[in-house]
């Protein structure tokens, strides 16, 4: 938050529909698709996810990519819509990095989706 790096990576242009395009990085056999979602008021983003108005664009040859989402939102429930539930995150992501956590959680944690951290 202080460095404001996440705010520039994944900048949101519209609050009616959010389209998230990946930064694609390839080196040898490593294919990384990195998505960024900057800070949006939790209640608004919660509603957009519920209304299916957050769209994650997929790269071509999508089975070859390792998908990472960097998101600057609350994961911990702070009210009925004051957070983003883990089940809102599409299942194709292999790793989700939450950039707005107040407690220090540096160890990867498995989600309810068996193979997603």
C-alpha positions in Angstrom: 0.0 0.0 0.0 2.7 2.5 1.0 4.8 1.9 -2.2 1.6 2.1 -4.3 2.9 -0.6 -6.6 -0.3 -2.7 -6.6 -2.3 0.4 -7.4 -0.6 0.9 -10.7 -0.5 -2.8 -11.6 -4.1 -3.7 -12.4 -5.5 -0.2 -12.4 -9.3 -0.2 -12.7 -10.7 2.0 -15.5 -14.4 1.5 -15.1 -16.6 0.7 -12.0 -19.5 -0.7 -14.1 -17.5 -3.6 -15.5 -14.0 -4.6 -14.7 -11.9 -6.4 -17.4 -8.6 -7.7 -16.1 -5.9 -8.5 -18.7 -2.8 -10.5 -17.8 0.8 -9.5 -18.1 2.3 -12.4 -20.0 5.8 -13.5 -19.3 7.6 -16.3 -21.0 11.1 -17.6 -20.5 12.0 -21.0 -21.8 9.4 -23.5 -20.6 8.0 -21.1 -18.0 4.7 -19.4 -19.0 3.4 -16.9 -16.4 0.1 -15.0 -16.7 0.0 -12.4 -14.0 -3.3 -10.6 -13.3 -3.5 -7.4 -11.1 -6.7 -6.0 -9.5 -6.1 -2.7 -7.8 -8.1 -1.5 -4.8 -11.8 -0.9 -5.4 -14.2 -0.2 -2.6 -15.0 -3.7 -1.1 -18.8 -3.3 -1.3 -18.7 -2.2 -5.0 -16.3 -5.0 -6.0 -18.3 -7.6 -4.1 -21.4 -6.5 -6.0 -19.5 -6.6 -9.4 -18.3 -10.1 -8.7 -21.9 -11.2 -7.7 -23.2 -9.7 -10.9 -20.5 -11.5 -13.0 -19.1 -8.1 -14.1 -15.5 -8.9 -13.3 -14.0 -10.5 -16.4 -10.6 -12.1 -16.5 -9.3 -12.3 -20.0 -7.5 -15.5 -20.9 -4.4 -15.8 -23.0 -4.1 -18.1 -26.1 -2.9 -21.6 -25.4 -4.3 -21.2 -21.9 -3.4 -24.7 -20.6 0.3 -23.8 -20.7 0.2 -20.8 -18.3 0.7 -20.6 -14.6 -1.9 -18.1 -13.4 -1.2 -15.6 -10.6 -3.7 -13.0 -9.3 -2.4 -10.0 -7.3 -5.4 -8.4 -5.6 -5.6 -5.4 -3.3 -8.7 -6.1 -1.3 -9.9 -7.4 2.1 -10.0 -11.2 2.3 -11.1 -11.3 6.0 -14.9 -10.7 6.4 -15.5 -7.3 7.9 -19.2 -7.1 7.2 -21.7 -8.7 4.8 -20.0 -7.2 1.7 -16.9 -5.6 3.1 -14.6 -8.3 1.7 -14.0 -10.5 -1.3 -14.7 -14.2 -0.5 -12.2 -16.7 -1.8 -14.9 -18.4 -3.8 -15.3 -15.3 -5.9 -11.9 -15.9 -7.4 -12.0 -18.0 -10.5 -10.8 -21.5 -10.2 -8.1 -21.3 -12.9 -5.7 -19.3 -10.7 -2.9 -21.3 -9.2 -1.7 -18.6 -6.8 -3.5 -15.6 -5.3 -1.6 -12.9 -3.6 -3.7 -10.7 -1.3 -2.2 -7.2 -1.0 -4.5 -5.7 1.7 -4.1 -8.1 4.6 -3.7 -6.5 8.0 -2.1 -9.5 9.6 1.1 -11.0 8.3 0.3 -14.3 6.5 3.5 -15.2 4.6 3.0 -18.9 4.4 0.9 -20.1 1.4 -2.5 -21.3 2.5 -4.6 -23.9 0.5 -8.1 -22.7 -0.2 -11.2 -24.8 -0.3 -10.4 -25.4 -4.0 -7.9 -28.2 -3.5 -5.0 -26.9 -5.6 -5.1 -23.2 -5.2 -2.9 -21.2 -2.8 
